[in-house]
Amino acid sequence: MAWREVIVSLNSLGVGDLEALQKKIATARLAVVEHGESELAEKLKEASAALEDGRFADYRRLLSLVVSRLGHLKD
């Protein structure tokens, strides 16, 4: 998955049922792991936990951080 696809996927995580959101985060996490970006994968894991716990501000902050950093990486 190219960075642009990961970014688009993460940016679309605003609405939907919890299971669908978690599945999209897991897919994005797998993509960043495959590209050797373990720090970003950890941030996505934290975002997933924040969403599960209802800490929506943390969830959005972490997703924004990952999207921002992905934007600076080359495919």
Secondary structure, DSSP 4 states (H G I P E B T S, - for coil): --HHHHHHHHHTTTSS-HHHHHHHHHHHHHHHHHTT-HHHHHHHHHHHHHHHHT-HHHHHHHHHHHHHHHHTS--
